[in-house]
Amino acid sequence: MIEALKRDEIYQKVGGSFKLSALLQKRMREIMDGARPLIEDTADKTVIEIVVEEILEDKITYEIEED
């Protein structure tokens, strides 16, 4: 388990556990499908660790799409 997921900071950045889960899943899928990570140092990191770091560094956010 990633230590950052145990802190309130990450939940506050995205607005709660549901939004965090949705953002993690969406971004992990993008990276697994070939999108480039938005952070520099990805060596020896799992996809979820990369996404968590992107969130903590404000590289990605959760936004609701309006029709």
N, CA, C and O of each residue as an XYZ file, in Angstrom:
268
protein
N       0.851     -1.188      0.000
C       0.000      0.000      0.000
C       0.887      1.238      0.000
O       1.905      1.280      0.690
N       0.513      2.197     -0.741
C       1.270      3.440     -0.815
C       0.944      4.300      0.407
O      -0.221      4.518      0.740
N       1.983      4.775      1.056
C       1.806      5.585      2.268
C       0.967      6.839      2.013
O       0.213      7.265      2.888
N       1.088      7.423      0.841
C       0.345      8.655      0.535
C      -1.161      8.437      0.583
O      -1.914      9.369      0.866
N      -1.607      7.216      0.310
C      -3.040      6.935      0.335
C      -3.587      6.865      1.755
O      -4.802      6.827      1.948
N      -2.718      6.847      2.731
C      -3.127      6.815      4.134
C      -3.259      8.213      4.726
O      -3.731      8.368      5.852
N      -2.845      9.228      3.975
C      -2.899     10.614      4.464
C      -4.138     11.321      3.921
O      -4.614     11.014      2.828
N      -4.647     12.263      4.692
C      -5.825     13.026      4.280
C      -5.533     13.968      3.123
O      -6.439     14.326      2.370
N      -4.281     14.372      2.976
C      -3.908     15.359      1.952
C      -4.397     14.961      0.559
O      -4.953     15.791     -0.161
N      -4.198     13.722      0.182
C      -4.560     13.299     -1.170
C      -6.079     13.306     -1.363
O      -6.561     13.621     -2.451
N      -6.833     12.962     -0.320
C      -8.297     12.969     -0.414
C      -8.822     14.397     -0.534
O      -9.789     14.650     -1.252
N      -8.185     15.325      0.168
C      -8.588     16.727      0.108
C      -8.285     17.335     -1.258
O      -9.033     18.188     -1.735
N      -7.199     16.907     -1.889
C      -6.827     17.453     -3.198
C      -7.882     17.154     -4.261
O      -8.129     17.978     -5.141
N      -8.505     15.975     -4.180
C      -9.465     15.589     -5.217
C     -10.911     15.673     -4.759
O     -11.816     15.606     -5.591
N     -11.155     15.816     -3.468
C     -12.513     16.000     -2.994
C     -13.184     14.762     -2.432
O     -14.412     14.697     -2.387
N     -12.412     13.785     -2.005
C     -12.995     12.613     -1.359
C     -12.534     11.298     -1.952
O     -11.860     11.255     -2.981
N     -12.916     10.225     -1.272
C     -12.432      8.903     -1.668
C     -13.031      8.422     -2.987
O     -12.341      7.759     -3.762
N     -14.294      8.736     -3.262
C     -14.899      8.321     -4.528
C     -14.194      8.983     -5.710
O     -13.853      8.318     -6.688
N     -13.980     10.276     -5.618
C     -13.303     10.998     -6.702
C     -11.863     10.522     -6.857
O     -11.357     10.418     -7.974
N     -11.205     10.232     -5.734
C      -9.837      9.718     -5.801
C      -9.808      8.383     -6.530
O      -8.961      8.160     -7.395
N     -10.721      7.508     -6.185
C     -10.784      6.199     -6.836
C     -11.022      6.339     -8.335
O     -10.369      5.669     -9.135
N     -11.949      7.203     -8.714
C     -12.253      7.414    -10.133
C     -11.045      7.982    -10.873
O     -10.729      7.547    -11.981
N     -10.377      8.947    -10.265
C      -9.208      9.568    -10.889
C      -8.060      8.572    -11.024
O      -7.408      8.510    -12.066
N      -7.814      7.795     -9.975
C      -6.766      6.774    -10.031
C      -7.031      5.782    -11.158
O      -6.135      5.481    -11.947
N      -8.250      5.278    -11.234
C      -8.591      4.290    -12.254
C      -8.448      4.855    -13.657
O      -7.890      4.202    -14.539
N      -8.950      6.063    -13.866
C      -8.896      6.665    -15.197
C      -7.453      6.921    -15.636
O      -7.069      6.583    -16.756
N      -6.669      7.513    -14.756
C      -5.287      7.850    -15.120
C      -4.413      6.603    -15.260
O      -3.547      6.548    -16.133
N      -4.634      5.610    -14.409
C      -3.881      4.363    -14.537
C      -4.161      3.715    -15.887
O      -3.243      3.215    -16.537
N      -5.411      3.722    -16.311
C      -5.780      3.153    -17.609
C      -5.091      3.927    -18.735
O      -4.584      3.324    -19.681
N      -5.071      5.253    -18.639
C      -4.407      6.064    -19.666
C      -2.929      5.699    -19.787
O      -2.409      5.542    -20.892
N      -2.262      5.568    -18.652
C      -0.832      5.231    -18.670
C      -0.619      3.820    -19.215
O       0.291      3.593    -20.012
N      -1.449      2.880    -18.790
C      -1.310      1.507    -19.281
C      -1.598      1.407    -20.778
O      -1.099      0.509    -21.456
N      -2.407      2.339    -21.284
C      -2.712      2.367    -22.720
C      -1.689      3.163    -23.523
O      -1.836      3.303    -24.737
N      -0.650      3.691    -22.860
C       0.432      4.343    -23.587
C       0.668      5.811    -23.319
O       1.620      6.381    -23.853
N      -0.177      6.456    -22.496
C       0.038      7.876    -22.178
C       1.329      8.031    -21.378
O       1.687      7.164    -20.580
N       2.011      9.129    -21.600
C       3.262      9.391    -20.883
C       2.962      9.933    -19.485
O       2.060     10.753    -19.309
N       3.720      9.470    -18.497
C       3.576     10.025    -17.148
C       3.940     11.509    -17.133
O       4.765     11.963    -17.926
N       3.327     12.247    -16.237
C       3.557     13.687    -16.131
C       4.633     14.033    -15.112
O       4.875     15.209    -14.839
N       5.272     13.029    -14.555
C       6.372     13.252    -13.620
C       7.659     12.755    -14.254
O       7.639     11.921    -15.160
N       8.773     13.273    -13.770
C      10.077     12.938    -14.348
C      10.574     11.557    -13.941
O      10.885     10.731    -14.798
N      10.650     11.306    -12.652
C      11.271     10.080    -12.146
C      10.238      8.968    -12.004
O       9.478      8.939    -11.036
N      10.212      8.061    -12.965
C       9.274      6.942    -12.917
C       9.978      5.600    -12.749
O       9.324      4.558    -12.691
N      11.299      5.618    -12.673
C      12.061      4.375    -12.536
C      11.674      3.653    -11.250
O      11.567      4.263    -10.186
N      11.470      2.371    -11.366
C      11.139      1.508    -10.226
C       9.834      1.882     -9.533
O       9.653      1.551     -8.361
N       8.924      2.560    -10.221
C       7.629      2.911     -9.641
C       6.530      2.149    -10.371
O       6.598      1.939    -11.582
N       5.525      1.742     -9.618
C       4.364      1.103    -10.226
C       3.475      2.183    -10.828
O       3.663      3.371    -10.567
N       2.519      1.768    -11.624
C       1.604      2.729    -12.252
C       0.840      3.507    -11.187
O       0.681      4.722    -11.309
N       0.373      2.836    -10.158
C      -0.379      3.545     -9.116
C       0.510      4.539     -8.373
O       0.044      5.615     -7.998
N       1.766      4.205     -8.154
C       2.687      5.144     -7.503
C       2.907      6.377     -8.370
O       3.005      7.491     -7.855
N       2.984      6.185     -9.667
C       3.139      7.308    -10.594
C       1.921      8.219    -10.521
O       2.057      9.439    -10.433
N       0.731      7.626    -10.559
C      -0.503      8.418    -10.536
C      -0.651      9.164     -9.215
O      -1.034     10.334     -9.209
N      -0.355      8.511     -8.106
C      -0.438      9.181     -6.802
C       0.505     10.380     -6.762
O       0.137     11.447     -6.272
N       1.704     10.206     -7.271
C       2.658     11.324     -7.300
C       2.153     12.448     -8.207
O       2.311     13.623     -7.875
N       1.553     12.106     -9.338
C       0.981     13.130    -10.224
C      -0.091     13.932     -9.491
O      -0.164     15.152     -9.639
N      -0.916     13.258     -8.707
C      -1.969     13.943     -7.948
C      -1.355     14.851     -6.890
O      -1.740     16.013     -6.768
N      -0.410     14.329     -6.130
C       0.208     15.114     -5.055
C       0.970     16.324     -5.579
O       1.091     17.331     -4.882
N       1.486     16.233     -6.805
C       2.205     17.358     -7.413
C       1.273     18.248     -8.242
O       1.739     19.116     -8.980
N      -0.030     18.036     -8.123
C      -1.047     18.824     -8.838
C      -0.883     18.773    -10.351
O      -1.203     19.740    -11.043
N      -0.394     17.665    -10.863
C      -0.252     17.486    -12.314
C      -1.580     17.070    -12.935
O      -1.838     17.350    -14.106
N      -2.432     16.393    -12.139
C      -3.758     16.000    -12.609
C      -4.774     16.309    -11.516
O      -4.441     16.322    -10.331
N      -6.005     16.556    -11.922
C      -7.089     16.832    -10.986
C      -8.348     16.135    -11.458
O      -8.430     15.679    -12.598
N      -9.318     16.056    -10.581
C     -10.614     15.477    -10.912
C     -11.541     16.600    -11.344
O     -11.749     17.562    -10.604
N     -12.091     16.480    -12.529
C     -13.026     17.489    -13.027
C     -14.276     16.801    -13.545
O     -14.197     15.745    -14.173
N     -15.415     17.390    -13.285
C     -16.680     16.855    -13.779
C     -16.934     17.438    -15.155
O     -16.899     18.653    -15.351
N     -17.193     16.542    -16.110
C     -17.473     16.991    -17.476
C     -18.940     17.380    -17.589
O     -19.825     16.624    -17.189
N     -19.186     18.556    -18.134
C     -20.559     19.018    -18.332
C     -20.936     18.860    -19.790
O     -20.139     19.138    -20.685
N     -22.157     18.412    -20.018
C     -22.641     18.227    -21.399
C     -23.203     19.496    -21.975
O     -23.649     19.508    -23.122
